[in-house]
Amino acid sequence: MALRVPQAGGPQLFKEGYKNLQGLEEVILRNIAATKEMSEITRTSFGPQGRNKMVVNHLGKLVVTSDAATIIRELEVVHPAARLLVLASQQQEAEAGDGTNAVLIFGSELLQRAEPLLRMGLHPSEIARGYEAALGAALAGLAGLATDAVGSWASRGDVLRAVRTAVGAKQHGHAAALSALVADAVLAAMPRGDAARFNVDNVRVVKVLGGALAQSRVVHGMVLPAAPVTSARRAACVRVAVFACAVDAGQTETKGTVLVRSAGDLLQYARGEEAQLDAAIAELHAAGVGAVVCGAGVGDLAVHCMNRYGMVAVRCPSKFELRRVCRVVGATPLARLGAPTPEEMGYCDELRTEEIGGDRVTVVRQWAAAERAGRQRPPFADRVAASPLATVVLRGATANALDDAERAVDDGVNVVKALTRDARLVPGACATEMELARIVHAAADATPGVAQHAVRAFALALEVFARTLADNAGVDSTALVAKLIAAHHRAEGRGAAMGFDVESDHEPCLVDAHAAGILDPLAVKQWALRYATHAALTVLQVDQIVMAKTAGGPKLPKQQQQPGGHWDNDD
């Protein structure tokens, strides 16, 4: 019997505490399981019938939403493979403004379809080549599925048709009301003659608690969710000064000592401070300033001085809102209290206070061309153009309902921004995905070698959108996919627009998405396919994970880890 000689261990490459995982079972299949678990969280929130998630973040804030971008932002995902899908979804949000859940679902489905191929013996590189070939065929077929386009950004009907599907996916019962609000706000903020210069920052949202969503409206101009601090509440055709500092008595940067010998010295010191602030306000009034917007606090003494001159003062604590106010009135924010130059002043046609529900808001706006007819404006007002900024004032019963409505409005505005770069529209309701699945299946039949298995897996992964919509709507997903496949293989050529009717009761029903006006931007589908496929390929081609030991101090003693225990209470 041969004697087994023990061998010495290999070289120590890493410090103590490192984790080194490699191989099919430890790395690739575990990564696929992690991405599947990540997609299962957001999959049930996909589509108009998607369910809400209740998330309590690390700060204790409660978020109730079905928006995938908000869910993954509030969750702290630490698994590296799941983080790759999250990063791809966030990039989709930044690029197209919609389709974040589609990236998570499709990327995870690609990896799950690759798992049986890996167990069959296919190399990850062969699967990657098949997925890349399938992606090319899908993108080429997607360009030919465009059935409509936004003809004119000055047409309310065209804008309404473009944003209705994106808004309806978040607020199914209120899609008509919110789509109309988004369309009106976009028409007010759209630059005339050059839609590519459309800025999503020119459409902002103000949430006022109370009332119903049907009471929401669009205001052409800036709406500040606060009333003026002065007694004057309204001004017209006034010059505006914007200060980023506080409108109050000056404070020294260093500590100082004032020697007061008598009560008269104290009275004179207080009067000198008052006279200095009064002189600053008088200087503003002499320069023609009738309204002041302040980014910091407005002192009581300053309010008293402004009331004497009949000036309007509004506090705007957010620096982002202050920048928008400057864009509306054409002013430059000043860092010191004093009279601005004519170039630094802004102009406002109308500044008024309105009461919405139980809250008072301040509206800052410029008159449109139709409103200027027959009205006298000062000569210096011509240098400030009509404001392209529009505000959507949302009403709702709860803060969570208002937050969800705001996310729906943001998605609609972001879709408009994507359509200004590519105005083509494709059928929605999963019609485009099922037609792409048919195209990729045909490409798989023409692909030689083992790569055809990966191409066919890509086509099967495209069916996950229809299955997910059916599961969330409570209908049989297998029956729906069978009906859609049969409809898209018809010889008449009309099957390319057949999609799923989410209003189906028990049996899945089909609908012509183009005829029903269910349209999605082609650019959103295009970027979602790219980001999901590239993220899946990145995860698939990882064969080793090396994780360092987490930095930090020593672990807490067991007494402190137990409820009510502490390390000072040792027996």
KEMAR-289038 format. One line per 4 residues: number of its first residue (from 1); their letters; for each residue x, y, z of C-alpha. Coordinates in steps of 0.25 Angstrom, whole numbers, plus 5000, padded with zeros to 4 digits. Layout:
<kenus>
NUM = a = X/Y/Z ~ ...
</kenus>
This chain:
<kenus>
1 = malr = 5000/5000/5000 ~ 5006/5013/4996 ~ 5008/5024/5006 ~ 5000/5037/5004
5 = vpqa = 5010/5048/5005 ~ 5003/5061/5010 ~ 5006/5073/5000 ~ 5009/5087/5005
9 = ggpq = 4998/5097/5003 ~ 4999/5107/4991 ~ 5005/5121/4993 ~ 4997/5131/5001
13 = lfke = 4992/5141/4991 ~ 4983/5150/4999 ~ 4981/5154/5013 ~ 4973/5147/5023
17 = gykn = 4958/5150/5022 ~ 4958/5150/5006 ~ 4947/5141/4999 ~ 4951/5135/4986
21 = lqgl = 4940/5128/4978 ~ 4941/5122/4964 ~ 4935/5112/4956 ~ 4921/5109/4950
25 = eevi = 4914/5106/4962 ~ 4920/5116/4972 ~ 4920/5128/4962 ~ 4912/5128/4950
29 = lrni = 4900/5120/4956 ~ 4900/5128/4969 ~ 4900/5141/4961 ~ 4888/5136/4952
33 = aatk = 4881/5133/4965 ~ 4884/5147/4971 ~ 4879/5154/4959 ~ 4866/5145/4958
37 = emse = 4863/5149/4973 ~ 4866/5164/4969 ~ 4856/5164/4957 ~ 4845/5156/4965
41 = itrt = 4844/5169/4974 ~ 4841/5178/4963 ~ 4834/5168/4953 ~ 4821/5169/4960
45 = sfgp = 4821/5184/4959 ~ 4822/5184/4944 ~ 4811/5189/4935 ~ 4798/5197/4938
49 = qgrn = 4793/5186/4947 ~ 4806/5185/4955 ~ 4805/5185/4970 ~ 4812/5194/4980
53 = kmvv = 4824/5192/4989 ~ 4825/5197/5003 ~ 4839/5200/5005 ~ 4845/5206/5018
57 = nhlg = 4859/5211/5016 ~ 4871/5212/5025 ~ 4866/5226/5030 ~ 4852/5220/5034
61 = klvv = 4845/5227/5022 ~ 4833/5220/5017 ~ 4832/5219/5002 ~ 4819/5212/4995
65 = tsda = 4821/5212/4980 ~ 4821/5203/4968 ~ 4832/5211/4961 ~ 4844/5202/4959
69 = atii = 4854/5213/4959 ~ 4849/5218/4972 ~ 4849/5204/4978 ~ 4864/5201/4974
73 = rele = 4868/5215/4979 ~ 4862/5212/4992 ~ 4868/5198/4993 ~ 4882/5196/4997
77 = vvhp = 4886/5185/4988 ~ 4900/5179/4992 ~ 4902/5167/4983 ~ 4911/5170/4972
81 = aarl = 4904/5163/4960 ~ 4890/5169/4965 ~ 4897/5183/4966 ~ 4901/5182/4951
85 = lvla = 4886/5180/4947 ~ 4883/5192/4956 ~ 4894/5201/4950 ~ 4888/5197/4936
89 = sqqq = 4874/5201/4940 ~ 4879/5214/4946 ~ 4886/5217/4933 ~ 4873/5214/4925
93 = eaea = 4866/5224/4934 ~ 4876/5235/4931 ~ 4877/5232/4916 ~ 4862/5230/4913
97 = gdgt = 4854/5233/4926 ~ 4846/5221/4925 ~ 4847/5205/4924 ~ 4855/5203/4936
101 = navl = 4847/5191/4941 ~ 4848/5185/4927 ~ 4864/5185/4928 ~ 4863/5178/4941
105 = ifgs = 4853/5167/4936 ~ 4859/5165/4923 ~ 4873/5164/4928 ~ 4870/5154/4938
109 = ellq = 4862/5146/4929 ~ 4874/5145/4919 ~ 4882/5140/4930 ~ 4872/5130/4934
113 = raep = 4870/5125/4920 ~ 4885/5123/4919 ~ 4886/5114/4932 ~ 4881/5101/4925
117 = llrm = 4890/5104/4913 ~ 4902/5105/4923 ~ 4898/5092/4929 ~ 4897/5085/4915
121 = glhp = 4912/5089/4914 ~ 4912/5102/4905 ~ 4923/5111/4909 ~ 4919/5125/4913
125 = seia = 4926/5131/4901 ~ 4918/5123/4892 ~ 4905/5128/4899 ~ 4910/5142/4898
129 = rgye = 4913/5141/4883 ~ 4898/5136/4881 ~ 4892/5147/4890 ~ 4900/5158/4882
133 = aalg = 4895/5152/4869 ~ 4881/5152/4874 ~ 4882/5166/4879 ~ 4887/5171/4866
137 = aala = 4875/5164/4859 ~ 4865/5170/4869 ~ 4870/5184/4868 ~ 4870/5183/4852
141 = glag = 4855/5177/4853 ~ 4851/5188/4863 ~ 4854/5199/4853 ~ 4844/5193/4844
145 = latd = 4833/5193/4854 ~ 4831/5208/4855 ~ 4816/5210/4852 ~ 4815/5225/4856
149 = avgs = 4823/5237/4860 ~ 4821/5251/4866 ~ 4818/5260/4855 ~ 4817/5274/4862
153 = wasr = 4821/5277/4876 ~ 4811/5289/4875 ~ 4800/5279/4874 ~ 4793/5275/4887
157 = gdvl = 4788/5263/4881 ~ 4801/5258/4876 ~ 4808/5260/4890 ~ 4796/5254/4897
161 = ravr = 4797/5242/4889 ~ 4812/5241/4892 ~ 4811/5242/4907 ~ 4798/5234/4910
165 = tavg = 4804/5220/4910 ~ 4816/5224/4919 ~ 4807/5231/4929 ~ 4796/5220/4929
169 = akqh = 4807/5210/4933 ~ 4809/5217/4946 ~ 4794/5223/4948 ~ 4785/5214/4941
173 = ghaa = 4772/5220/4946 ~ 4776/5234/4945 ~ 4784/5233/4931 ~ 4775/5243/4924
177 = alsa = 4775/5254/4934 ~ 4790/5253/4936 ~ 4793/5251/4922 ~ 4786/5264/4919
181 = lvad = 4794/5271/4930 ~ 4807/5267/4924 ~ 4803/5270/4910 ~ 4799/5285/4914
185 = avla = 4812/5286/4922 ~ 4820/5281/4911 ~ 4813/5291/4901 ~ 4816/5302/4910
189 = ampr = 4831/5299/4912 ~ 4834/5294/4898 ~ 4843/5304/4890 ~ 4837/5309/4877
193 = gdaa = 4844/5303/4865 ~ 4854/5295/4872 ~ 4849/5283/4880 ~ 4863/5278/4882
197 = rfnv = 4865/5289/4892 ~ 4854/5284/4901 ~ 4859/5284/4916 ~ 4852/5275/4925
201 = dnvr = 4855/5285/4936 ~ 4845/5295/4931 ~ 4834/5286/4935 ~ 4833/5285/4950
205 = vvkv = 4823/5279/4960 ~ 4817/5286/4973 ~ 4809/5276/4982 ~ 4798/5282/4990
209 = lgga = 4792/5272/5000 ~ 4777/5272/5000 ~ 4766/5271/4989 ~ 4765/5261/4978
213 = laqs = 4775/5258/4966 ~ 4764/5264/4956 ~ 4766/5277/4963 ~ 4781/5278/4958
217 = rvvh = 4784/5288/4948 ~ 4796/5294/4940 ~ 4801/5308/4943 ~ 4809/5316/4932
221 = gmvl = 4821/5321/4941 ~ 4827/5318/4954 ~ 4819/5314/4966 ~ 4826/5315/4980
225 = paap = 4819/5307/4991 ~ 4819/5319/5001 ~ 4812/5332/5002 ~ 4820/5345/5002
229 = vtsa = 4826/5349/5016 ~ 4822/5364/5014 ~ 4808/5370/5015 ~ 4808/5373/5000
233 = rraa = 4803/5360/4993 ~ 4802/5364/4978 ~ 4810/5372/4968 ~ 4810/5375/4953
237 = cvrv = 4821/5380/4944 ~ 4831/5380/4954 ~ 4846/5379/4955 ~ 4851/5367/4963
241 = avfa = 4864/5366/4971 ~ 4869/5352/4974 ~ 4878/5350/4986 ~ 4885/5337/4990
245 = cavd = 4888/5343/5004 ~ 4879/5347/5015 ~ 4872/5360/5015 ~ 4875/5364/5029
249 = agqt = 4885/5372/5037 ~ 4899/5369/5034 ~ 4907/5359/5042 ~ 4922/5359/5044
253 = etkg = 4930/5347/5040 ~ 4938/5348/5053 ~ 4934/5350/5067 ~ 4935/5364/5073
257 = tvlv = 4933/5372/5086 ~ 4925/5384/5087 ~ 4927/5393/5099 ~ 4914/5400/5104
261 = rsag = 4916/5410/5114 ~ 4902/5415/5116 ~ 4887/5412/5112 ~ 4889/5423/5101
265 = dllq = 4900/5416/5095 ~ 4892/5403/5094 ~ 4880/5411/5088 ~ 4890/5417/5078
269 = yarg = 4896/5404/5074 ~ 4882/5398/5071 ~ 4878/5410/5064 ~ 4890/5409/5055
273 = eeaq = 4887/5395/5051 ~ 4873/5399/5048 ~ 4877/5411/5040 ~ 4887/5402/5032
277 = ldaa = 4877/5392/5028 ~ 4867/5403/5025 ~ 4877/5410/5016 ~ 4879/5397/5008
281 = iael = 4864/5395/5006 ~ 4863/5409/5002 ~ 4874/5407/4992 ~ 4866/5396/4986
285 = haag = 4854/5404/4985 ~ 4861/5416/4978 ~ 4867/5406/4968 ~ 4852/5402/4964
289 = vgav = 4852/5389/4970 ~ 4838/5385/4974 ~ 4839/5370/4978 ~ 4850/5362/4985
293 = vcga = 4853/5347/4984 ~ 4862/5343/4995 ~ 4869/5329/4996 ~ 4871/5330/5011
297 = gvgd = 4863/5337/5023 ~ 4857/5350/5023 ~ 4858/5358/5036 ~ 4846/5364/5043
301 = lavh = 4853/5378/5042 ~ 4855/5376/5027 ~ 4840/5372/5026 ~ 4836/5385/5033
305 = cmnr = 4845/5393/5024 ~ 4839/5386/5011 ~ 4825/5388/5016 ~ 4827/5403/5017
309 = ygmv = 4832/5404/5002 ~ 4821/5394/4998 ~ 4830/5384/4993 ~ 4827/5369/4992
313 = avrc = 4837/5359/4998 ~ 4837/5344/4995 ~ 4846/5334/5002 ~ 4851/5322/4994
317 = pskf = 4860/5313/5002 ~ 4864/5303/4991 ~ 4876/5307/4982 ~ 4870/5299/4971
321 = elrr = 4857/5307/4972 ~ 4864/5320/4972 ~ 4871/5317/4959 ~ 4858/5314/4953
325 = vcrv = 4853/5327/4958 ~ 4865/5334/4952 ~ 4862/5327/4939 ~ 4847/5332/4939
329 = vgat = 4850/5347/4942 ~ 4864/5348/4935 ~ 4871/5352/4948 ~ 4885/5349/4954
333 = plar = 4886/5344/4968 ~ 4894/5353/4977 ~ 4902/5349/4989 ~ 4902/5362/4996
337 = lgap = 4890/5371/5000 ~ 4890/5384/4992 ~ 4884/5390/4979 ~ 4886/5382/4967
341 = tpee = 4891/5388/4954 ~ 4880/5388/4942 ~ 4887/5376/4936 ~ 4886/5368/4949
345 = mgyc = 4871/5372/4951 ~ 4860/5363/4946 ~ 4846/5366/4942 ~ 4832/5360/4945
349 = delr = 4819/5363/4938 ~ 4811/5357/4949 ~ 4814/5353/4964 ~ 4801/5348/4971
353 = teei = 4797/5340/4983 ~ 4787/5329/4981 ~ 4780/5320/4991 ~ 4779/5305/4987
357 = ggdr = 4772/5297/4997 ~ 4777/5302/5011 ~ 4791/5306/5006 ~ 4795/5319/4999
361 = vtvv = 4805/5319/4988 ~ 4812/5330/4980 ~ 4811/5330/4965 ~ 4823/5337/4957
365 = rqwa = 4820/5338/4942 ~ 4822/5346/4929 ~ 4810/5349/4920 ~ 4809/5341/4908
369 = aaer = 4808/5349/4894 ~ 4793/5348/4894 ~ 4792/5354/4908 ~ 4801/5366/4905
373 = agrq = 4792/5371/4895 ~ 4786/5384/4900 ~ 4795/5385/4912 ~ 4806/5395/4915
377 = rppf = 4819/5389/4919 ~ 4832/5397/4923 ~ 4843/5398/4912 ~ 4853/5390/4920
381 = adrv = 4843/5378/4920 ~ 4846/5374/4906 ~ 4859/5368/4909 ~ 4852/5357/4917
385 = aasp = 4846/5347/4908 ~ 4833/5340/4911 ~ 4836/5329/4922 ~ 4837/5315/4916
389 = latv = 4835/5309/4930 ~ 4822/5302/4934 ~ 4817/5297/4947 ~ 4808/5285/4949
393 = vlrg = 4800/5287/4962 ~ 4796/5273/4967 ~ 4785/5271/4978 ~ 4783/5258/4985
397 = atan = 4778/5252/4998 ~ 4791/5246/5003 ~ 4806/5249/5002 ~ 4809/5235/4996
401 = aldd = 4798/5238/4985 ~ 4804/5251/4982 ~ 4818/5245/4981 ~ 4813/5234/4971
405 = aera = 4806/5244/4963 ~ 4819/5253/4962 ~ 4827/5241/4957 ~ 4816/5238/4946
409 = vddg = 4818/5253/4942 ~ 4833/5252/4942 ~ 4832/5239/4933 ~ 4823/5246/4923
413 = vnvv = 4832/5258/4922 ~ 4845/5249/4921 ~ 4838/5241/4910 ~ 4836/5255/4902
417 = kalt = 4850/5258/4904 ~ 4854/5244/4898 ~ 4844/5246/4886 ~ 4850/5260/4883
421 = rdar = 4863/5252/4879 ~ 4855/5241/4872 ~ 4841/5243/4869 ~ 4837/5229/4865
425 = lvpg = 4827/5221/4872 ~ 4824/5206/4872 ~ 4812/5198/4877 ~ 4811/5196/4892
429 = acat = 4804/5185/4900 ~ 4815/5175/4898 ~ 4812/5175/4883 ~ 4826/5180/4879
433 = emel = 4833/5169/4888 ~ 4825/5158/4883 ~ 4828/5162/4868 ~ 4843/5163/4872
437 = ariv = 4842/5149/4878 ~ 4837/5144/4864 ~ 4848/5151/4857 ~ 4859/5146/4866
441 = haaa = 4853/5132/4865 ~ 4854/5133/4850 ~ 4869/5137/4851 ~ 4872/5125/4861
445 = datp = 4867/5116/4850 ~ 4877/5122/4840 ~ 4889/5122/4850 ~ 4898/5111/4849
449 = gvaq = 4906/5104/4860 ~ 4903/5104/4875 ~ 4900/5119/4875 ~ 4886/5116/4870
453 = havr = 4883/5111/4884 ~ 4886/5124/4890 ~ 4879/5132/4879 ~ 4866/5124/4882
457 = afal = 4868/5126/4897 ~ 4868/5141/4894 ~ 4855/5140/4886 ~ 4849/5132/4898
461 = alev = 4853/5142/4908 ~ 4846/5153/4900 ~ 4833/5146/4904 ~ 4835/5150/4919
465 = fart = 4828/5163/4917 ~ 4815/5157/4912 ~ 4816/5147/4923 ~ 4818/5157/4934
469 = ladn = 4807/5166/4929 ~ 4797/5154/4929 ~ 4802/5150/4943 ~ 4800/5164/4949
473 = agvd = 4786/5165/4942 ~ 4782/5151/4948 ~ 4780/5144/4935 ~ 4786/5131/4929
477 = stal = 4800/5135/4924 ~ 4802/5122/4916 ~ 4789/5124/4908 ~ 4792/5139/4906
481 = vakl = 4806/5135/4900 ~ 4800/5125/4891 ~ 4790/5135/4886 ~ 4800/5145/4883
485 = iaah = 4809/5135/4876 ~ 4798/5131/4867 ~ 4794/5145/4864 ~ 4808/5150/4861
489 = hrae = 4810/5138/4851 ~ 4798/5142/4842 ~ 4800/5144/4828 ~ 4792/5156/4827
493 = grga = 4803/5165/4833 ~ 4794/5171/4843 ~ 4799/5163/4855 ~ 4811/5172/4857
497 = amgf = 4802/5181/4865 ~ 4794/5171/4873 ~ 4796/5173/4888 ~ 4790/5169/4902
501 = dves = 4778/5176/4907 ~ 4780/5179/4921 ~ 4765/5180/4923 ~ 4763/5166/4921
505 = dhep = 4755/5159/4932 ~ 4758/5144/4933 ~ 4762/5140/4918 ~ 4773/5148/4912
509 = clvd = 4768/5157/4901 ~ 4776/5163/4890 ~ 4776/5177/4884 ~ 4781/5185/4873
513 = ahaa = 4791/5194/4880 ~ 4793/5204/4868 ~ 4778/5205/4866 ~ 4776/5207/4881
517 = gild = 4786/5217/4883 ~ 4796/5209/4892 ~ 4809/5214/4886 ~ 4823/5214/4893
521 = plav = 4835/5222/4888 ~ 4845/5213/4880 ~ 4857/5219/4887 ~ 4852/5214/4900
525 = kqwa = 4851/5200/4895 ~ 4864/5201/4888 ~ 4872/5205/4900 ~ 4865/5195/4909
529 = lrya = 4869/5184/4900 ~ 4884/5189/4899 ~ 4886/5191/4914 ~ 4879/5178/4918
533 = thaa = 4887/5170/4909 ~ 4900/5176/4912 ~ 4898/5175/4927 ~ 4894/5160/4925
537 = ltvl = 4907/5158/4917 ~ 4915/5164/4927 ~ 4910/5155/4938 ~ 4910/5143/4929
541 = qvdq = 4925/5145/4926 ~ 4929/5146/4941 ~ 4937/5133/4945 ~ 4943/5138/4958
545 = ivma = 4939/5147/4970 ~ 4950/5152/4980 ~ 4944/5160/4991 ~ 4952/5167/5002
549 = ktag = 4949/5167/5016 ~ 4940/5178/5020 ~ 4947/5190/5027 ~ 4942/5193/5041
553 = gpkl = 4946/5192/5055 ~ 4945/5180/5065 ~ 4931/5173/5066 ~ 4922/5177/5078
557 = pkqq = 4922/5168/5090 ~ 4911/5158/5091 ~ 4905/5166/5103 ~ 4903/5178/5094
561 = qqpg = 4897/5170/5083 ~ 4886/5165/5092 ~ 4874/5173/5094 ~ 4876/5182/5106
565 = ghwd = 4890/5177/5108 ~ 4903/5186/5109 ~ 4918/5183/5111 ~ 4918/5191/5123
569 = ndd = 4908/5182/5130 ~ 4918/5170/5131 ~ 4915/5161/5143
</kenus>
